[in-house]
């Protein structure tokens, strides 16, 4: 085998270069990450700017190898800054900005509402980070599934039950046993409000000096504010408790967006956020959507 150096085509100009590039790198790199005490199968996008117009390309293998430290260390702002700093150090003179995004699904075990059961819920997430002369900026993307009962439908259903009651008991003295039996019959529950599977998509920009990424705490905050997150393992008592929670918690998409806005406004370490809720309507063939934001246009990631 000869001892000649392997050629590096990227460093050999093919033609005069005169254009700097905003982002060069790789996407959908499979790798494990450690988050919330879990080892998660994830995918990463990694890249840097190519600010030297005379250079043909970057060293992608250096970016790939720098991701190895994500395998065994918790994914924190400090680790993200370390990896991005390594991206720039290995491209000194070529790049001034570095980018990294990691996405996967966080599994959290959730208890049933009243029974001793519990089950796992999957929460899609993405953590994106940038490092440049302005410092480190971190953004989280989270999805939360929940149930939403339409307030208008609930009011219309109550009216139907009132009308049915007036018809069935007109001019008659009320007997407790008969009334209880009527309330438990299909005749008594003549109409039900419609509920829909709904999703809240959160984009949250965090302060860079946090010790860890607060994904579980943010998810708990969002679910607590909505009050009817979807369940995992349930028995009939849990299903009844969920029906009760929906009945006592009707909300339009506007209500859900405002609840999340208030909840996130009180969460420490958030620099800006954007909320988008989608109620996949069971009445209409279209969806109902509401959005809200705080400090979003002023705070650029």
C-alpha positions in Angstrom: 0.0 0.0 0.0 1.4 3.4 -0.9 1.8 6.2 1.6 0.4 8.9 -0.5 -2.1 11.2 1.3 -5.7 10.7 0.5 -7.1 13.4 -1.7 -9.4 16.0 -0.2 -11.6 17.1 -3.1 -13.5 19.6 -1.1 -10.3 21.6 -0.4 -9.3 21.6 -4.1 -11.0 24.5 -5.9 -12.6 23.3 -9.1 -13.6 26.8 -10.3 -13.5 30.3 -8.7 -15.9 30.4 -5.8 -17.6 33.7 -5.0 -20.7 32.9 -2.9 -20.8 32.3 0.8 -23.5 29.8 2.0 -25.8 30.2 4.9 -26.0 26.5 5.9 -24.1 23.4 4.9 -24.3 20.1 6.7 -26.3 16.9 7.1 -29.9 16.0 8.2 -31.6 12.9 9.7 -28.5 11.5 11.3 -29.6 8.5 13.4 -28.1 8.6 16.9 -29.1 7.9 20.6 -29.4 10.8 23.0 -29.9 10.9 26.8 -32.9 13.1 27.9 -34.9 13.0 31.2 -33.0 9.9 32.3 -33.9 8.1 29.1 -31.8 6.8 26.2 -33.8 7.9 23.2 -33.5 6.9 19.5 -33.2 10.3 17.8 -32.3 12.0 14.5 -30.1 15.1 14.2 -29.5 17.8 11.7 -26.0 19.4 11.9 -24.5 22.2 10.0 -22.4 25.3 9.8 -22.3 28.4 7.6 -19.7 28.5 4.8 -18.6 32.1 5.1 -15.4 31.8 3.0 -16.5 32.1 -0.6 -13.2 30.8 -1.8 -13.7 27.4 -0.1 -15.5 24.7 -2.0 -17.0 22.8 0.9 -16.9 22.0 4.6 -15.7 18.9 6.5 -18.9 17.0 7.2 -17.1 14.1 8.9 -16.0 16.5 11.6 -19.6 17.4 12.3 -20.6 13.8 12.4 -17.8 12.8 14.8 -18.6 15.7 17.1 -22.0 14.2 17.7 -20.6 11.1 19.5 -20.6 12.9 22.8 -24.4 13.1 22.7 -24.6 9.3 23.1 -23.6 9.2 26.8 -24.2 12.6 28.3 -27.5 14.2 29.2 -28.8 16.6 26.5 -28.4 20.0 28.2 -27.8 23.6 27.0 -24.2 23.2 28.1 -23.7 20.1 26.0 -25.3 21.7 23.0 -23.0 24.7 23.3 -20.0 22.3 23.6 -21.0 20.5 20.4 -21.6 23.7 18.4 -18.4 25.1 19.7 -16.6 22.0 18.4 -18.3 22.5 15.0 -16.9 26.0 14.8 -13.4 25.1 16.1 -13.0 22.4 13.5 -14.1 24.9 10.8 -12.0 27.9 11.9 -11.7 30.4 9.2 -14.6 28.8 7.2 -17.7 29.2 9.5 -19.0 31.7 11.9 -22.4 30.1 12.7 -23.2 26.5 13.8 -26.6 24.8 14.0 -27.8 21.5 15.6 -31.3 20.1 15.8 -32.3 16.9 17.7 -35.7 15.3 17.4 -37.3 12.2 18.8 -40.1 11.0 21.1 -39.9 11.3 24.9 -41.7 8.6 26.8 -43.3 9.6 30.1 -45.3 7.2 32.4 -48.7 8.7 33.3 -51.0 7.4 36.1 -54.7 6.7 35.4 -57.2 9.2 36.8 -58.6 7.1 39.6 -57.5 3.5 39.3 -53.9 2.3 40.2 -53.1 1.7 36.5 -50.5 3.6 34.6 -49.1 3.7 31.1 -46.6 5.3 28.7 -47.3 8.4 26.6 -45.1 9.4 23.7 -44.3 13.1 23.2 -42.7 14.2 20.0 -40.0 16.9 20.5 -37.3 18.8 18.7 -34.5 20.7 20.3 -32.7 23.2 18.0 -29.7 25.3 18.9 -27.6 27.9 17.2 -24.2 29.4 18.1 -22.7 32.5 16.6 -21.3 35.8 17.7 -24.6 36.6 19.5 -24.2 33.5 21.7 -26.3 30.4 22.2 -30.0 30.3 21.3 -32.2 27.3 22.0 -35.7 26.5 20.9 -37.9 23.5 21.9 -40.8 22.2 19.9 -43.3 20.0 21.7 -46.7 18.4 20.9 -49.4 17.7 23.5 -52.5 15.7 22.7 -55.7 16.4 24.6 -59.5 16.1 24.5 -61.7 19.2 24.0 -65.5 19.3 24.5 -67.2 22.0 22.4 -69.0 24.5 24.7 -71.6 25.3 22.1 -72.4 21.6 21.6 -72.6 21.1 25.4 -75.2 23.9 25.7 -77.3 22.5 22.8 -77.2 19.0 24.4 -78.4 20.4 27.7 -81.3 22.2 26.0 -82.4 19.0 24.3 -82.3 17.2 27.7 -84.4 20.0 29.3 -86.9 19.8 26.5 -87.2 16.0 26.8 -87.6 16.3 30.6 -90.4 18.9 30.1 -92.2 16.5 27.7 -91.9 13.4 29.8 -92.8 15.0 33.2 -95.3 17.6 32.1 -98.1 18.0 34.7 -96.8 15.1 36.8 -95.5 15.0 40.3 -91.8 14.1 40.5 -90.9 10.8 42.1 -87.2 10.5 43.1 -86.9 6.8 42.0 -88.6 7.5 38.6 -86.5 10.6 38.0 -83.2 8.7 38.8 -84.2 5.9 36.4 -85.1 8.5 33.7 -81.7 10.2 34.1 -79.9 6.9 33.7 -81.8 6.0 30.5 -81.2 6.7 26.9 -84.4 8.8 27.0 -82.9 11.0 29.7 -79.6 11.4 28.0 -81.1 12.4 24.7 -78.1 14.3 23.4 -74.4 14.4 24.1 -71.9 17.2 23.3 -69.1 16.3 20.8 -65.5 16.1 21.8 -62.5 16.0 19.6 -58.9 14.8 19.7 -56.9 18.0 19.8 -53.2 18.9 19.7 -51.2 21.8 21.1 -47.9 22.6 19.3 -45.5 24.6 21.4 -42.4 26.4 20.3 -40.4 27.7 23.2 -37.2 29.7 23.2 -35.2 29.1 26.4 -32.6 31.0 28.3 -29.2 29.5 27.5 -28.0 29.4 31.1 -30.4 26.6 32.2 -28.8 23.5 33.8 -31.1 21.1 31.9 -33.8 21.1 29.3 -37.1 21.3 31.1 -39.2 19.0 28.8 -41.0 17.0 31.5 -41.9 20.1 33.5 -43.1 22.0 30.4 -45.3 19.0 29.4 -46.7 18.8 32.9 -47.5 22.5 32.8 -49.2 22.3 29.5 -51.3 19.3 30.4 -52.3 20.7 33.8 -53.5 23.9 32.1 -55.6 22.0 29.6 -57.0 19.6 32.2 -58.0 16.8 29.8 -54.8 15.3 28.3 -55.4 12.0 26.6 -55.0 8.9 28.8 -53.1 5.7 28.6 -54.3 2.6 30.6 -57.9 3.0 31.9 -60.6 1.1 33.6 -64.3 2.0 33.6 -63.8 4.3 36.6 -61.0 6.2 34.8 -63.2 6.5 31.7 -66.0 7.9 33.8 -63.6 10.3 35.5 -62.4 11.4 32.1 -66.0 12.0 30.9 -66.6 14.1 34.1 -63.4 16.1 33.4 -64.6 16.8 29.8 -68.1 17.7 31.0 -66.7 20.2 33.5 -64.0 21.5 31.1 -65.6 22.5 27.8 -63.3 24.7 25.7 -63.1 26.3 22.3 -59.7 26.4 20.6 -59.5 30.0 21.7 -59.9 28.9 25.3 -57.1 26.3 25.0 -54.7 28.8 23.4 -55.3 31.3 26.2 -54.8 28.7 28.9 -51.5 27.7 27.5 -50.5 31.3 27.0 -51.1 32.0 30.7 -49.4 28.8 31.8 -46.2 29.4 29.8 -46.1 33.0 30.8 -45.5 31.9 34.4 -42.8 29.4 33.5 -39.2 30.4 34.5 -36.5 30.5 31.9 -38.7 31.2 28.8 -37.5 34.0 26.5 -40.4 33.7 24.0 -43.1 31.2 23.0 -45.5 30.5 20.2 -48.7 28.3 20.8 -50.8 26.7 18.1 -53.8 24.5 18.9 -55.8 22.4 16.5 -59.2 20.9 17.4 -59.8 18.2 14.8 -63.6 18.7 14.8 -66.0 15.8 15.0 -68.9 18.0 13.7 -67.1 19.7 10.7 -64.9 18.3 8.0 -62.4 21.1 8.8 -60.3 21.9 11.9 -60.5 24.8 14.3 -57.2 26.5 15.0 -56.0 29.2 17.4 -52.5 30.7 17.9 -50.9 32.9 20.5 -47.4 34.2 21.1 -45.3 36.2 23.5 -42.1 38.1 22.6 -41.9 36.0 19.5 -41.2 38.7 16.8 -38.8 40.6 19.1 -36.9 37.5 20.1 -35.2 35.9 17.1 -33.7 32.5 17.3 
